[in-house]
Amino acid sequence: MTDAGTFKVSYMPDAGDFAEGRLAWDVLHKTSNHSNSTLTCIDLFDVVHLKPYALASLYSLGLCAKQPINLIPPRDKDCHEHLVRIGFCNLEMDQNELPVRDTNIRIRQLETEPGAFSADVFELWSRELGGMPPGIASSLADHLDEVILNAIQHADSTIGCVVVGQAFPTTGKVEIAVLDLGITIPGHLRQRPEYNHLCSDADAIIKATEEGVTGASGITNSGVGLYELKSYCRQGHGEMAILSGSSIVVFGQAEHPIIHAFRGNFQGTLVNLRFSTRPTLTRRPGDAIVSW
């Protein structure tokens, strides 16, 4: 029998993946209930892979815990190596046993400023995927920094935010997760009278990606980061999924975003970005961020 304080991360053929709409729902719901958590152990024994958003979620649970969390590592050697390389908590392995190539952007907690995360993202992009024109890379880095800074400064998140990423050379993609455990995008916008009319959490998320929209009093155009990242995805270069409150909204090349309900209320905001090196995001069957 599993101890009440143990969270056993479930195994599925694509555990932690977006394929066929199979998000790591158990991880997301556990993270959503972080304020009521009595977690003492995370059991990863049966896990074969975790995407950046799931790693950010599990890492945040460790930061919220009232005591140190014990980790049971994966029995799958490749997964264990991946978690060590990405800097996941207290997992250890002889570095000499690890492959030379590193396609990870190490997980980290940011509490005061974006730091070097965006620079690391585009350095990895250049090294592993051939890069992009310098002007575009620096512009996207600025917008990613703004999203991180907003999470740190305006979300009222006790942990700041958690960031992590990974390159996938075989599919030509980079995936990035930015997670805070704050008041949510809907909660933040509804602090401003001009946004009180928003009927749903999905409406609030969509509004937050419009140019010039801000939930911070006295700050002009602080919403440009999400707007520009969304615009880049609209051009066919990727997908952006935002989970906050009771909704997941996915922005891609289509004219209108895709909206899905999140059963429960996610106490925070997860921004998951999938950039593609190709002019149009090539999608395999079941490869969409959410595909039900």
Backbone bond lengths (Angstrom), bond angles and torsions (degrees), N, CA, C in turn:
res aa  C-N    CA-C-N  psi(-1)  N-CA   C-N-CA  omega(-1)  CA-C   N-CA-C  phi
1 M - - - 1.457 - - 1.520 109.78 -
2 T 1.324 116.67 137.68 1.462 121.24 -179.35 1.522 110.26 -77.34
3 D 1.323 116.79 134.39 1.452 122.01 177.33 1.527 109.75 -61.92
4 A 1.346 115.95 147.61 1.468 120.54 -176.45 1.529 111.93 -61.15
5 G 1.323 116.67 -27.82 1.457 119.63 -179.55 1.511 114.02 -88.41
6 T 1.336 117.59 1.71 1.465 122.46 -178.01 1.521 110.63 -98.14
7 F 1.317 115.79 130.76 1.463 121.27 174.41 1.517 107.63 -107.71
8 K 1.334 116.08 109.52 1.461 121.13 179.19 1.524 108.65 -91.56
9 V 1.313 116.77 111.67 1.465 121.44 -179.17 1.521 108.41 -71.72
10 S 1.314 116.00 127.77 1.456 120.48 -171.00 1.519 112.21 -71.95
11 Y 1.326 114.87 154.34 1.455 121.37 175.57 1.520 109.05 -103.04
12 M 1.338 115.21 132.98 1.462 122.12 168.95 1.525 105.87 -138.41
13 P 1.322 118.91 162.97 1.470 119.68 179.48 1.521 113.30 -54.28
14 D 1.328 117.30 -30.23 1.460 120.64 177.75 1.526 109.05 -123.02
15 A 1.322 116.80 43.47 1.461 121.70 -173.67 1.518 111.15 -51.18
16 G 1.329 115.47 129.70 1.451 120.37 178.82 1.502 114.05 78.28
17 D 1.324 118.15 3.03 1.456 121.09 -176.29 1.517 109.87 -99.37
18 F 1.359 115.68 162.67 1.456 120.60 176.08 1.529 111.09 -87.25
19 A 1.324 118.28 -6.93 1.458 120.82 -173.96 1.522 111.18 -57.63
20 E 1.306 115.05 136.11 1.463 123.08 177.46 1.524 112.38 55.58
21 G 1.341 115.56 29.87 1.455 118.64 177.25 1.509 114.71 73.30
22 R 1.303 118.33 8.06 1.457 120.85 -176.23 1.518 110.43 -89.10
23 L 1.298 116.26 74.93 1.454 120.02 169.78 1.525 108.91 -64.00
24 A 1.324 116.10 161.53 1.466 119.90 174.59 1.524 106.98 -78.38
25 W 1.338 115.60 75.15 1.468 120.35 -172.72 1.520 111.66 -59.52
26 D 1.345 117.47 -37.99 1.458 118.63 -178.90 1.526 111.01 -62.46
27 V 1.330 116.18 -38.66 1.469 120.35 179.17 1.524 110.44 -66.69
28 L 1.331 116.47 -45.30 1.464 120.24 -178.14 1.528 111.72 -64.55
29 H 1.321 117.09 -41.96 1.466 119.44 179.81 1.530 111.34 -69.17
30 K 1.325 116.69 -36.61 1.459 119.54 176.71 1.531 109.90 -63.94
31 T 1.322 116.51 -40.97 1.463 120.78 178.74 1.514 110.81 -66.64
32 S 1.333 116.47 -40.13 1.455 120.86 179.39 1.521 112.10 -58.71
33 N 1.340 116.89 -32.42 1.465 121.39 -178.58 1.523 112.37 -98.31
34 H 1.325 115.85 28.84 1.465 120.57 -174.23 1.526 112.80 -58.77
35 S 1.325 118.01 -31.64 1.469 119.56 -176.32 1.529 112.24 -69.83
36 N 1.326 117.02 -20.45 1.464 120.86 178.74 1.528 112.74 -105.46
37 S 1.310 115.95 11.73 1.461 119.76 -172.96 1.527 112.28 -76.78
38 T 1.335 115.28 139.79 1.464 121.99 171.87 1.534 108.88 -118.60
39 L 1.321 115.07 35.32 1.454 122.06 -172.20 1.523 112.36 -66.14
40 T 1.334 115.93 133.68 1.455 121.33 174.70 1.533 112.04 -125.09
41 C 1.361 116.68 -14.90 1.457 119.96 -176.06 1.528 109.76 -151.38
42 I 1.338 116.67 136.63 1.465 122.51 171.76 1.520 107.36 -112.86
43 D 1.324 115.35 119.94 1.463 122.05 -176.38 1.533 108.83 -99.91
44 L 1.329 115.83 108.79 1.468 122.37 -179.03 1.527 111.66 -105.80
45 F 1.315 117.64 14.01 1.460 121.66 -168.49 1.527 112.93 -56.19
46 D 1.323 118.05 -40.24 1.466 121.17 -175.58 1.527 113.74 -93.80
47 V 1.312 118.20 1.24 1.468 121.49 -175.11 1.520 110.44 -78.66
48 V 1.341 116.44 137.12 1.464 120.70 178.42 1.523 112.54 -109.38
49 H 1.322 117.69 -18.85 1.459 120.05 175.60 1.513 109.74 -167.26
50 L 1.338 116.60 145.07 1.456 122.57 175.17 1.517 108.79 -134.04
51 K 1.314 116.35 125.33 1.457 121.03 177.47 1.531 110.18 -73.32
52 P 1.338 117.80 165.49 1.474 120.52 -177.16 1.527 114.60 -52.30
53 Y 1.345 118.49 -41.62 1.470 119.57 -176.89 1.529 111.16 -62.55
54 A 1.355 117.46 -37.07 1.460 120.78 -179.56 1.528 110.51 -72.59
55 L 1.335 116.81 -37.50 1.462 120.21 177.01 1.525 111.13 -64.42
56 A 1.338 116.64 -42.79 1.466 120.32 177.88 1.525 110.26 -60.72
57 S 1.330 116.16 -39.62 1.461 120.62 -179.55 1.524 111.10 -64.78
58 L 1.328 117.00 -48.18 1.466 120.44 -179.49 1.528 111.40 -64.92
59 Y 1.326 115.91 -39.67 1.467 120.51 179.26 1.531 110.15 -61.78
60 S 1.338 115.72 -40.76 1.468 119.64 -179.53 1.526 111.41 -65.06
61 L 1.334 117.05 -33.16 1.458 119.81 176.72 1.524 110.94 -62.57
62 G 1.334 115.06 -38.47 1.462 118.82 176.99 1.520 112.06 -64.49
63 L 1.347 116.54 -37.44 1.461 120.26 179.69 1.526 111.70 -69.05
64 C 1.333 116.38 -30.41 1.465 120.73 -178.46 1.529 112.97 -84.18
65 A 1.306 116.54 -15.83 1.469 120.16 -173.11 1.517 111.75 -63.17
66 K 1.302 114.79 147.28 1.464 121.09 -179.12 1.528 111.72 -80.71
67 Q 1.333 116.84 -10.22 1.454 122.02 178.42 1.527 107.84 -150.72
68 P 1.327 117.92 163.75 1.473 119.83 -179.64 1.524 111.18 -57.15
69 I 1.339 115.36 140.55 1.468 121.23 -178.65 1.522 109.54 -100.62
70 N 1.316 114.88 131.21 1.459 120.69 174.83 1.526 109.00 -82.06
71 L 1.340 116.55 138.12 1.460 121.22 177.88 1.520 110.19 -112.70
72 I 1.311 116.27 127.68 1.464 121.29 171.48 1.519 106.64 -95.13
73 P 1.340 119.13 112.20 1.467 121.20 -171.57 1.516 112.58 -71.49
74 P 1.330 116.80 161.09 1.468 120.50 177.50 1.520 110.67 -67.26
75 R 1.339 115.81 144.10 1.462 118.70 173.25 1.514 110.81 -76.07
76 D 1.359 116.68 -21.10 1.458 121.65 177.87 1.534 109.03 -71.18
77 K 1.336 117.45 118.20 1.460 121.69 -173.49 1.520 112.29 -62.56
78 D 1.334 117.73 -42.04 1.462 120.52 -179.13 1.528 111.06 -63.28
79 C 1.321 115.93 -41.10 1.459 119.70 178.89 1.525 111.02 -66.23
80 H 1.330 115.75 -41.29 1.462 120.21 178.09 1.533 109.97 -60.56
81 E 1.326 116.86 -45.76 1.467 120.87 178.13 1.529 110.97 -59.35
82 H 1.319 115.50 -43.06 1.468 120.05 -179.07 1.526 110.99 -60.45
83 L 1.330 117.24 -44.68 1.457 120.62 -178.24 1.528 111.62 -67.37
84 V 1.327 117.03 -34.56 1.464 120.36 176.71 1.529 110.00 -66.19
85 R 1.321 116.01 -46.90 1.466 120.11 -178.42 1.524 112.33 -63.03
86 I 1.320 116.05 -33.96 1.455 119.08 -176.17 1.527 111.83 -84.50
87 G 1.342 115.97 -2.73 1.459 120.91 174.45 1.505 114.16 80.80
88 F 1.329 116.09 36.60 1.454 119.65 -173.45 1.521 111.43 -82.88
89 C 1.309 116.22 100.18 1.467 124.26 173.00 1.527 112.92 50.40
90 N 1.333 116.23 -132.92 1.474 119.60 -168.20 1.523 113.43 -100.70
91 L 1.342 117.78 19.55 1.464 118.54 175.44 1.522 109.07 -70.56
92 E 1.313 116.52 141.34 1.456 120.89 -177.67 1.513 110.53 -130.95
93 M 1.325 114.54 154.03 1.462 121.33 176.29 1.526 107.13 -164.26
94 D 1.302 116.52 148.36 1.455 120.92 176.74 1.530 109.02 -61.34
95 Q 1.335 116.90 117.89 1.463 120.68 -177.20 1.527 112.37 -60.05
96 N 1.315 116.88 -25.18 1.466 119.83 179.27 1.532 112.02 -69.08
97 E 1.332 116.06 -18.32 1.458 119.71 179.89 1.527 112.58 -84.40
98 L 1.335 116.60 -12.84 1.449 120.19 -174.31 1.523 111.43 -83.27
99 P 1.340 117.87 145.80 1.467 120.88 175.23 1.530 110.50 -60.05
100 V 1.317 116.72 153.26 1.461 121.11 -177.80 1.521 111.20 -65.94
101 R 1.317 117.05 -42.19 1.450 120.76 -174.31 1.528 110.99 -69.19
102 D 1.337 115.49 136.34 1.452 120.35 179.65 1.523 109.17 -128.57
103 T 1.327 116.43 112.62 1.464 120.83 -179.29 1.526 111.29 -105.55
104 N 1.319 117.18 19.88 1.461 121.31 -175.76 1.522 112.80 -105.75
105 I 1.322 114.95 148.30 1.461 122.21 168.44 1.520 105.30 -108.04
106 R 1.313 116.66 110.04 1.460 121.47 -168.08 1.518 112.43 -56.68
107 I 1.316 114.66 142.14 1.450 121.76 179.79 1.526 109.40 -69.89
108 R 1.327 115.88 142.60 1.463 119.25 179.73 1.520 110.36 -155.55
109 Q 1.325 115.45 155.97 1.452 123.25 173.85 1.523 108.13 -99.94
110 L 1.333 117.00 130.23 1.458 122.45 178.56 1.525 108.29 -116.89
111 E 1.322 116.65 128.63 1.463 119.87 -175.55 1.523 114.06 -122.27
112 T 1.327 118.27 -18.98 1.466 119.27 -176.51 1.522 113.52 -126.66
113 E 1.329 117.54 -28.11 1.467 120.74 -177.57 1.524 109.60 -159.76
114 P 1.358 116.50 163.08 1.474 119.17 -177.96 1.516 114.83 -63.95
115 G 1.328 117.06 -21.71 1.454 119.22 -179.35 1.517 111.52 64.39
116 A 1.331 116.24 -145.47 1.466 121.26 -174.77 1.525 112.57 -100.72
117 F 1.336 117.76 13.04 1.458 119.31 -173.53 1.525 112.30 -59.02
118 S 1.337 118.07 -50.09 1.463 119.46 -177.57 1.529 111.37 -62.95
119 A 1.331 117.23 -36.64 1.464 120.14 176.64 1.524 110.38 -63.20
120 D 1.326 116.39 -39.26 1.467 120.46 177.79 1.525 111.24 -64.47
121 V 1.342 115.85 -38.68 1.468 120.39 179.49 1.518 110.66 -58.65
122 F 1.319 116.95 -49.54 1.454 119.26 -173.80 1.528 112.79 -81.66
123 E 1.333 116.73 -20.59 1.461 119.23 170.35 1.520 109.53 -68.09
124 L 1.337 115.87 -42.74 1.461 120.84 176.99 1.521 110.17 -63.29
125 W 1.315 116.70 -44.01 1.464 122.28 178.94 1.526 109.92 -56.35
126 S 1.316 116.00 -45.28 1.465 120.68 -179.22 1.523 111.18 -67.09
127 R 1.325 116.82 -42.36 1.458 121.04 -175.41 1.521 112.45 -71.55
128 E 1.328 116.58 -42.97 1.458 120.80 -172.33 1.526 114.19 -96.24
129 L 1.340 116.56 -27.81 1.464 119.54 -171.84 1.522 113.74 -122.91
130 G 1.316 117.69 8.84 1.455 119.66 175.58 1.512 115.57 88.94
131 G 1.319 117.79 -3.70 1.451 121.46 173.43 1.512 114.71 73.18
132 M 1.340 115.03 -167.19 1.456 123.63 -178.32 1.523 107.45 -151.74
133 P 1.344 118.09 170.11 1.465 119.33 178.05 1.521 111.02 -54.47
134 P 1.338 117.92 135.88 1.470 121.72 -173.83 1.521 113.73 -53.86
135 G 1.334 117.92 -39.02 1.460 120.63 -178.41 1.511 112.58 -62.32
136 I 1.321 116.09 -40.32 1.464 120.41 179.73 1.520 110.34 -69.10
137 A 1.320 116.71 -42.54 1.463 120.51 -179.31 1.523 111.32 -60.29
138 S 1.342 117.33 -46.34 1.464 120.07 -177.97 1.524 111.25 -67.47
139 S 1.337 116.77 -35.83 1.460 120.32 178.86 1.520 111.17 -66.46
140 L 1.335 116.32 -46.28 1.459 119.85 178.66 1.533 111.23 -63.83
141 A 1.326 116.56 -35.65 1.464 120.17 177.98 1.525 110.20 -62.12
142 D 1.334 116.79 -41.90 1.470 120.47 178.48 1.526 110.93 -61.57
143 H 1.337 116.56 -41.87 1.465 120.14 -177.77 1.528 110.90 -70.57
144 L 1.326 116.66 -37.15 1.460 120.02 175.91 1.525 110.08 -65.02
145 D 1.323 117.14 -40.60 1.469 120.99 176.66 1.524 111.02 -59.24
146 E 1.341 116.52 -38.92 1.464 119.13 -178.81 1.525 111.62 -67.12
147 V 1.333 116.36 -40.26 1.465 119.92 177.35 1.528 109.89 -60.54
148 I 1.325 116.54 -43.38 1.467 120.80 178.93 1.523 110.76 -64.86
149 L 1.331 116.46 -43.96 1.469 120.67 -178.43 1.526 110.93 -63.79
150 N 1.326 116.91 -39.50 1.467 119.57 177.48 1.524 111.06 -63.22
151 A 1.351 116.26 -39.75 1.459 119.72 178.07 1.524 111.05 -62.89
152 I 1.323 116.38 -37.27 1.459 121.11 -178.46 1.534 110.99 -73.53
153 Q 1.334 116.52 -43.18 1.459 120.53 -169.81 1.519 114.63 -90.27
154 H 1.329 117.68 -29.16 1.461 119.01 -169.01 1.523 115.21 -120.09
155 A 1.330 118.39 -4.23 1.464 119.91 -176.25 1.522 112.83 -89.12
156 D 1.337 117.19 -10.57 1.468 120.56 -175.12 1.522 111.00 53.99
157 S 1.314 115.23 42.88 1.462 121.72 -179.66 1.523 109.33 -91.64
158 T 1.321 116.41 127.88 1.466 120.21 -176.92 1.523 112.39 -66.81
159 I 1.327 116.99 -19.14 1.473 120.02 -178.87 1.527 112.28 -106.78
160 G 1.345 117.90 8.51 1.459 118.82 -171.37 1.518 107.89 68.64
161 C 1.326 117.37 -123.71 1.457 118.96 173.47 1.525 110.09 -141.86
162 V 1.321 115.03 159.13 1.462 122.54 178.53 1.524 107.40 -112.69
163 V 1.330 116.67 133.93 1.464 121.33 -179.95 1.523 109.19 -128.64
164 V 1.319 115.65 147.23 1.465 121.23 179.80 1.520 107.87 -165.04
165 G 1.322 116.95 157.41 1.465 119.13 179.19 1.513 112.12 -159.06
166 Q 1.329 114.64 170.22 1.462 121.02 -179.72 1.521 109.51 -155.02
167 A 1.321 116.64 142.76 1.459 122.47 173.14 1.519 109.32 -98.07
168 F 1.336 115.95 143.91 1.458 122.68 177.75 1.534 107.82 -122.61
169 P 1.333 117.60 86.03 1.474 120.81 -174.32 1.523 114.02 -58.36
170 T 1.329 118.24 -32.84 1.466 119.20 -176.67 1.525 112.14 -68.41
171 T 1.338 117.56 -27.83 1.463 120.18 178.21 1.521 112.16 -107.69
172 G 1.338 117.32 -2.02 1.458 120.57 177.82 1.510 113.60 68.71
173 K 1.336 117.63 39.70 1.454 120.80 -176.47 1.523 111.96 -131.27
174 V 1.322 114.72 153.71 1.458 122.93 169.99 1.522 107.09 -121.79
175 E 1.328 117.35 131.72 1.463 120.99 176.96 1.520 109.09 -116.02
176 I 1.330 115.08 135.53 1.465 122.31 -175.36 1.517 108.63 -132.35
177 A 1.322 116.83 137.97 1.460 121.41 175.63 1.523 109.93 -122.28
178 V 1.340 115.74 134.28 1.461 122.99 173.34 1.523 106.31 -124.73
179 L 1.325 117.56 117.66 1.464 121.87 -172.99 1.524 110.73 -127.81
180 D 1.338 115.93 130.13 1.467 119.97 168.47 1.519 108.58 -124.97
181 L 1.317 116.89 160.54 1.460 122.43 179.30 1.523 109.06 -118.63
182 G 1.344 114.58 54.95 1.448 121.20 -175.90 1.519 113.98 -107.27
183 I 1.330 115.64 -144.33 1.469 121.20 -169.11 1.524 113.47 -85.03
184 T 1.305 119.11 3.46 1.457 125.79 179.79 1.520 111.69 76.53
185 I 1.312 116.18 156.94 1.472 121.00 176.26 1.524 110.82 -62.73
186 P 1.366 119.43 -47.80 1.465 118.45 177.89 1.532 112.60 -58.00
187 G 1.338 116.79 -44.24 1.460 120.05 179.58 1.511 112.30 -62.53
188 H 1.324 116.33 -37.59 1.460 121.33 -179.16 1.527 111.20 -68.64
189 L 1.326 117.16 -47.55 1.462 119.93 -178.44 1.522 111.59 -65.98
190 R 1.317 117.03 -36.61 1.466 119.52 -175.85 1.527 112.97 -73.11
191 Q 1.324 117.21 -1.93 1.454 120.33 170.84 1.526 111.21 -72.88
192 R 1.338 115.85 -17.10 1.458 121.53 -179.77 1.529 109.78 -101.57
193 P 1.329 119.34 128.21 1.471 121.92 -177.15 1.524 113.69 -55.73
194 E 1.323 118.18 -33.92 1.459 120.41 -176.62 1.523 112.99 -68.93
195 Y 1.335 117.31 -11.97 1.461 120.12 179.56 1.533 112.46 -111.84
196 N 1.320 116.78 9.21 1.465 119.64 -179.66 1.524 112.97 -66.25
197 H 1.335 116.64 -17.22 1.458 120.37 -177.42 1.529 112.81 -78.05
198 L 1.319 117.47 -11.27 1.467 119.84 -176.95 1.525 109.88 -62.83
199 C 1.323 115.37 123.82 1.467 120.56 -170.02 1.522 113.84 -82.32
200 S 1.323 117.74 -28.88 1.459 120.40 -174.20 1.515 110.04 -139.33
201 D 1.323 115.15 165.61 1.459 119.92 176.56 1.528 110.63 -64.45
202 A 1.335 116.76 -36.01 1.468 119.87 177.39 1.523 110.59 -62.51
203 D 1.339 117.28 -41.88 1.465 120.85 176.99 1.527 110.73 -58.49
204 A 1.326 116.08 -41.30 1.467 120.43 -179.12 1.525 111.24 -66.17
205 I 1.323 116.97 -41.77 1.469 120.23 178.81 1.515 110.34 -63.10
206 I 1.323 116.85 -44.97 1.473 120.29 179.28 1.519 110.08 -63.16
207 K 1.331 117.53 -42.78 1.470 121.06 178.71 1.533 110.78 -60.36
208 A 1.335 117.21 -37.93 1.469 121.32 -177.77 1.520 112.46 -65.95
209 T 1.341 117.53 -18.29 1.459 120.23 179.36 1.524 112.21 -94.54
210 E 1.328 117.59 4.91 1.456 120.63 176.65 1.518 109.76 -85.23
211 E 1.306 116.36 148.32 1.460 121.41 -176.99 1.519 111.13 -64.36
212 G 1.333 115.70 129.83 1.455 120.89 175.10 1.510 115.10 87.51
213 V 1.334 118.08 -5.33 1.464 119.91 -178.92 1.525 108.86 -79.85
214 T 1.320 116.54 133.69 1.457 120.62 179.28 1.518 109.70 -144.95
215 G 1.298 115.78 146.82 1.456 120.38 174.26 1.510 111.68 -102.59
216 A 1.339 116.84 5.77 1.463 121.54 -177.41 1.516 109.80 -102.95
217 S 1.306 117.84 121.44 1.455 122.47 -178.23 1.519 111.21 -62.68
218 G 1.333 115.92 130.76 1.459 121.08 175.59 1.504 114.54 83.07
219 I 1.336 118.33 0.50 1.462 120.68 -179.67 1.516 108.79 -107.88
220 T 1.328 116.02 118.83 1.457 121.26 -177.63 1.524 110.80 -88.88
221 N 1.327 115.21 131.65 1.465 121.25 170.90 1.521 114.08 60.69
222 S 1.331 116.30 30.11 1.465 117.56 -179.63 1.526 111.73 -72.81
223 G 1.339 117.44 -7.67 1.457 120.30 179.83 1.503 114.59 -89.56
224 V 1.326 117.83 11.53 1.464 119.68 -174.73 1.529 112.49 -68.51
225 G 1.333 118.38 -26.15 1.467 120.64 -177.84 1.513 112.57 -62.24
226 L 1.333 117.48 -54.86 1.463 120.59 178.37 1.522 111.24 -62.82
227 Y 1.319 116.71 -37.23 1.466 120.52 179.80 1.530 111.11 -61.77
228 E 1.316 116.97 -46.33 1.463 120.23 -177.29 1.522 111.34 -71.33
229 L 1.312 117.46 -37.88 1.465 119.59 177.34 1.529 110.16 -65.79
230 K 1.328 116.95 -39.90 1.459 120.68 175.61 1.530 110.51 -61.63
231 S 1.326 116.28 -43.33 1.468 120.42 -179.22 1.520 111.21 -62.38
232 Y 1.328 117.16 -39.05 1.460 121.24 177.87 1.526 110.27 -62.89
233 C 1.321 115.90 -40.99 1.466 119.71 177.47 1.532 110.94 -67.00
234 R 1.314 116.86 -38.20 1.462 120.75 179.71 1.529 111.79 -60.96
235 Q 1.326 116.70 -27.13 1.461 121.44 179.46 1.530 112.06 -77.02
236 G 1.318 116.24 -0.75 1.457 120.30 177.19 1.505 114.34 98.66
237 H 1.341 117.58 11.91 1.458 120.81 -175.62 1.526 113.67 -99.49
238 G 1.327 117.77 8.60 1.445 117.10 179.41 1.512 113.41 163.44
239 E 1.323 115.33 -166.75 1.459 123.67 177.38 1.519 109.03 -140.92
240 M 1.313 116.08 145.53 1.460 121.64 176.45 1.521 108.12 -127.88
241 A 1.315 116.40 123.34 1.463 121.56 176.80 1.519 108.61 -112.84
242 I 1.338 116.07 134.61 1.462 121.42 178.63 1.525 108.39 -123.58
243 L 1.329 115.33 123.15 1.463 122.36 175.12 1.514 107.86 -111.32
244 S 1.342 116.25 122.92 1.457 120.51 179.01 1.518 108.39 -159.72
245 G 1.312 117.15 131.49 1.449 119.10 -177.76 1.515 110.69 66.12
246 S 1.320 116.25 -126.33 1.463 121.16 -174.12 1.521 113.54 -103.15
247 S 1.337 117.87 15.01 1.468 119.42 -174.61 1.519 112.97 -138.55
248 I 1.336 113.81 149.51 1.458 122.82 167.45 1.523 106.18 -116.34
249 V 1.327 116.54 126.52 1.468 120.74 178.76 1.521 108.00 -121.89
250 V 1.323 115.82 128.53 1.462 122.14 -176.29 1.527 109.07 -113.13
251 F 1.328 115.01 124.31 1.458 121.82 179.01 1.518 108.60 -109.07
252 G 1.320 115.89 122.90 1.458 120.92 177.72 1.506 109.92 -137.58
253 Q 1.320 116.29 -145.32 1.454 120.81 -176.64 1.528 112.54 -77.94
254 A 1.325 117.34 -21.44 1.460 120.94 -179.52 1.527 110.78 -64.08
255 E 1.322 115.63 154.24 1.467 120.62 -177.83 1.523 111.56 -63.03
256 H 1.334 116.36 -38.01 1.460 120.19 -177.62 1.524 110.07 -114.04
257 P 1.333 117.46 143.20 1.467 120.02 178.52 1.526 111.42 -69.31
258 I 1.324 115.22 159.54 1.463 122.10 175.96 1.527 107.76 -97.73
259 I 1.321 116.28 131.41 1.463 121.13 -175.74 1.527 109.57 -116.00
260 H 1.331 115.25 133.31 1.457 121.32 174.64 1.520 108.84 -132.20
261 A 1.318 115.94 147.19 1.461 120.83 177.57 1.520 110.29 -80.54
262 F 1.325 115.88 143.74 1.458 121.60 171.00 1.518 106.84 -107.23
263 R 1.317 116.72 116.57 1.458 120.62 -175.74 1.521 109.98 -71.79
264 G 1.279 114.81 110.81 1.450 121.17 -171.64 1.517 107.88 114.77
265 N 1.282 117.25 -161.59 1.461 120.95 -179.54 1.525 108.06 -137.11
266 F 1.329 116.80 108.08 1.460 120.51 -176.97 1.527 109.19 -71.80
267 Q 1.316 115.97 115.55 1.463 122.04 -175.60 1.529 109.94 -83.22
268 G 1.301 115.29 73.75 1.452 121.33 -178.60 1.509 109.66 152.47
269 T 1.327 115.49 -164.23 1.462 120.97 179.73 1.519 109.18 -139.58
270 L 1.331 115.48 130.36 1.458 122.51 174.11 1.519 108.20 -115.62
271 V 1.325 116.34 120.18 1.468 121.69 173.45 1.519 106.87 -107.93
272 N 1.323 116.39 116.37 1.458 120.71 179.54 1.527 108.73 -113.87
273 L 1.320 116.04 121.64 1.463 122.25 -178.23 1.511 109.92 -112.03
274 R 1.304 115.39 133.07 1.460 121.22 173.77 1.532 106.47 -122.39
275 F 1.322 116.01 108.14 1.460 121.57 177.61 1.519 109.57 -95.97
276 S 1.338 115.77 144.93 1.458 121.24 177.06 1.514 109.72 -118.46
277 T 1.328 116.55 142.85 1.464 121.05 177.95 1.518 111.79 -80.93
278 R 1.326 116.39 -6.07 1.452 120.01 -175.67 1.517 110.51 -97.16
279 P 1.350 118.00 153.10 1.466 120.11 -177.36 1.525 113.33 -55.96
280 T 1.320 116.67 -36.82 1.457 121.21 176.37 1.518 107.50 -126.71
281 L 1.319 115.87 133.46 1.455 119.96 -177.28 1.519 109.67 -59.92
282 T 1.313 116.72 115.00 1.457 121.03 178.49 1.522 108.52 -82.96
283 R 1.296 115.93 122.17 1.456 120.25 -173.86 1.520 110.38 -115.94
284 R 1.304 115.42 123.24 1.459 120.02 173.09 1.527 108.66 -80.87
285 P 1.311 118.87 160.51 1.462 120.18 177.17 1.522 110.63 -53.59
286 G 1.329 116.21 127.60 1.460 120.35 178.28 1.512 114.26 78.59
287 D 1.339 118.17 12.48 1.460 120.36 -174.21 1.516 113.32 -96.08
288 A 1.321 117.34 -0.77 1.462 119.84 179.77 1.529 110.33 -67.21
289 I 1.323 116.15 158.16 1.460 119.25 -179.44 1.519 110.44 -59.63
290 V 1.320 117.40 -45.13 1.455 120.88 171.39 1.516 107.07 -132.92
291 S 1.295 117.63 120.02 1.469 121.60 -176.30 1.513 108.88 -138.25
292 W 1.292 117.15 93.99 1.458 121.57 -177.09 1.508 111.47 -102.05
